[in-house]
């Protein structure tokens, strides 16, 4: 399996080239909202997986295509801080991109309590950690962490990381109906956020299919606005809407589509925007992948998402 996928488009980072550095669904959590389903390997012991020469060769090849890339993002299908020597990977990305593209690491915050992990992240330009709960009980209910990870570790790690990290911290809160969206929780979140002092706070929602939950987890619009008001000016709501975006057309193949869907369920429109492909070619490839049962379609509201997971 390759290390590089996309780019994918998001309202937070624009066009983001994904870097996947751990085996699929290797994570310290099993979040109820995860779009990739159950965790295959729940662990906190770190390991090396990336073959660095193969990774460098793959990234160089992709960057030669002269794609629009706003960020190179280390995320993918597991928790990236489980990879040892993350600093080496970040440094290689910067060298290969000639220091022209900022590097972002998306993490669930579970290992930030460890100094070695915080140090390895120090060369990133942006880190996007998660904080989905304002208390230990809600943390356990939403994130279903490894038995060695506590809510106290999460908060302590985030506070320490802010003290040491010179780059930008964009804190993400996945707001979930019936889990963490009570009005009183907004004030608890606010108190913790004041201690962490991130540059931005993103309120995000589970718009994509959630294999571990068969109910609607999106809070009401009024509740979302309420949280935004309490959390203050640094808080931004990340919605589903998108602007009209023109992207340079490029040649794509079946592998490009499959690798992108392996890490993230997407609609045809999202794939078309992110990969710069034509309707006809995209339709043909999706039909072929569906026929081969490498991907499946899932209806979420009025939208059709294509994903690796069969429901």
Helices and strands as residue ranges (DSSP letters): E 4-10, E 14-19, E 26-27, E 41-42, H 52-63, E 71-74, G 80-82, H 86-96, E 102-107, H 115-120, E 126-129, H 136-143, H 151-164, E 168-174, H 183-196, E 200-204, H 221-231, E 235-237, H 254-263, H 268-275, H 279-291, E 296-300, E 303-307
